Amino acid sequence: MANSGAKKKRLAKLREEGKDMALQRGEVPFSTHERVTKTKQETIDNMYKKYKKHFQE
């Protein structure tokens, strides 16, 4: 199979400068499998308290 354009650039940089750019790819410092959307109860609470936030001050 043919190499992609990005891989060709990485191999060229490895040949020319001796830098392996693939080693600079690090682990993500956070989990990508965590819930990012609100739960149903959080959404209900948000709508219930949406316009009442100024009373808490």
C-alpha positions in Angstrom: 0.0 0.0 0.0 1.1 3.6 -0.6 2.1 5.9 2.2 -0.1 8.8 3.0 1.1 12.4 2.5 1.5 12.9 6.2 3.6 9.7 6.6 5.8 10.8 3.7 6.4 14.1 5.4 7.2 12.3 8.7 9.7 10.0 7.0 11.3 12.9 5.2 11.8 14.8 8.4 13.2 11.6 10.0 15.7 11.3 7.2 16.7 14.9 7.0 16.7 16.1 10.6 16.8 12.8 12.5 13.6 13.8 14.4 10.9 11.2 14.9 7.8 13.2 15.0 5.7 10.2 15.9 7.4 10.2 19.3 6.0 13.6 20.1 2.5 12.3 20.0 1.6 11.9 23.7 -1.2 10.4 25.7 -4.2 12.5 26.2 -4.2 13.9 29.8 -7.9 13.3 30.2 -10.2 10.4 29.6 -12.1 10.4 26.3 -14.7 8.1 27.6 -16.2 10.3 30.3 -19.7 11.6 30.1 -19.7 15.1 28.6 -23.4 15.6 28.2 -25.7 16.4 31.1 -27.8 13.7 32.6 -31.6 14.1 32.5 -31.7 15.2 36.2 -29.0 17.8 35.6 -30.9 19.2 32.7 -34.1 19.4 34.7 -32.3 21.1 37.6 -30.7 23.6 35.2 -34.0 24.6 33.7 -35.7 24.8 37.1 -32.9 27.0 38.6 -32.1 28.9 35.4 -33.6 32.3 36.3 -33.3 31.9 40.0 -29.5 32.3 40.2 -29.6 35.9 41.1 -31.4 35.1 44.3 -28.5 33.1 45.6 -26.1 36.1 45.8 
